[in-house]
């Protein structure tokens, strides 16, 4: 068993120092006005805090910025920074980055996801879905900054409490990558075979 695989099997439960909840997740915006409009009107999250500084406190970088926060029902927040003169973010080097990097926000029921779909369409927001993933049910869309968003609801009460399944799957992934490296075979080929083998059981 590799060191990485051993680490997966050791990660069994939440530790006493694990964070309590999400405080905020922050993104860059080039348009504060459009961002505030979208997150307050479409996402229904109030603007609850903002700060402006002439330099970045954590690094000392000397550019002025505004940092502002929108609150969800549980008190966690989504935040944005704007600093003038920033170049546009470079295009991703692979299309997977546009899909995998996303923010998923939970609502209470499948019917609420459908209501969100209708609400987004009414606001002329392009959507994908709804999609039934088996464990969750979701719609996908983008905010004015190009951030991929997901509105989702669990379809299984224990969807985020399956540590044995998670360790088994991550362990299988790591082992297939190790086998590819040792054998010199293409990693995607070995991984596809490992996925097919799991799916056949």
Buried (B, 14 or more C-beta within 10 A) or exposed (E): EEEBBEEBEEEEEEEEEEEEEEEBEBBBBBEBEEBBEBBEEBBEBEEEEEEEEEEBEEEEEEEEBBBBBBBBEEEBBBBBBBBEEEEEEEEEEEEEEEEEEBEEBBBEEBEBBBEBBEBBEEEEBEBBBBEEEEEBBBBBBBBBBEBBBBBBBBBEEEBEEEEEEEBBBBBBBBBBBBBBEEEEEEEEEBBEBBBEEEEEE
